[in-house]
């Protein structure tokens, strides 16, 4: 076997999101392997590029926008010819389409794709429905001879529902977090100061909803469900870091319902860890979710998490054991669970300890990244014989 395996990861963009965070964490771990030479290609830039570069990971930015854009394919093909990788691994729809085809055309023998959700579009998700985009993706998977990684069992089920033959080429490797994050970045006085910065007092009950402003993430559901209680109790506040296409609509809802003093919109925040640390409760009201990275990012901090019972989230949270689940988009069920957590001020030590234990046992990013490495080695050795 050659001294170093040349590995190229291709992603649609390096804006801050779950797939991008996962990719960074995996490559940060794999970059310590002496037998790998790692590169990243991003199609459409993103604010996360600098983090990759600072970690010593070489990034090529194609700087191309749009879904139907032939320049993406030709630039990708030219770059892959230059890099001559042994393995190409793609992430997200646009990179999956152009990256697999370009890799196949340039003679790459080993192609992977990680499937990060159970939908190929952003209008909704149903593991039992197959869209036109799914049929196109199925064709490209088979044409390129790709292997698939699903980030949860629900995502694997979605892939098999698309084509039963995908069962034999799909492995489940869960997302993960660095277990060292259980150690807080902030001291107690720094937590107080950061809360003061956002006009949150010690006596306020601060809820964190972290995620891009998109229909999927459920911002409007949460505001609608809690608006009356927020105005009644006066000490409940919500911080929603991030940006996205739905942000203006959320801002309008906040103004129209007189919630400005209770809802904090700090915009893009590169260090979500600190926002979680200053919060009393993480709520994840997603309409669909392939995994739910913010769930384990909060659990590793021993934060109580209240999340919708959608997608891959129930694979992480066992209701009443290490967190709490509510029926997706069910306001009364949500309020019942929230009112209990609020009544004890999120002081649930047994739940919080089990939350951390769950992450340590099942969602350690170093252990899960090793599964990627072992898969690469095994399949590369088999094609090199």
Secondary structure, 3 states (H helix, E strand, C coil): CCCCEEEEEEECCCCCCHHHHHHHHHHHHHCCCCCEEEEEEECCCCCCHHHHHHCCCEEEECCCCCCCCHHHHHHHHHHHHHHCCCEEEEECHHHHHHHHHHHHHCCCCEEEEEECCCCCCCCCCCCCCCCHHHHHHHHHHHHHCCEEEECCHHHHHHHHHHCHHHHHHEEECCCCECHHHHCCCCCHHHHHHHHHHCCCCCCCEEEECCCCCCHHHCHHHHHHHHHHHHHHHCCEEEECCCCCCCHHHHHHHHHHCCCCCCEECCCCCCCHHHHHHHCCEEEECCCCCCCCHHHHHHHCCCCCEEEECCCCHHHCCCECCCEEEECCCCHHHHHHHHHHHHHCCCCCHHHHHHHHHHHHHHCEHHHHHHHHHHHHHHHHHHHHC
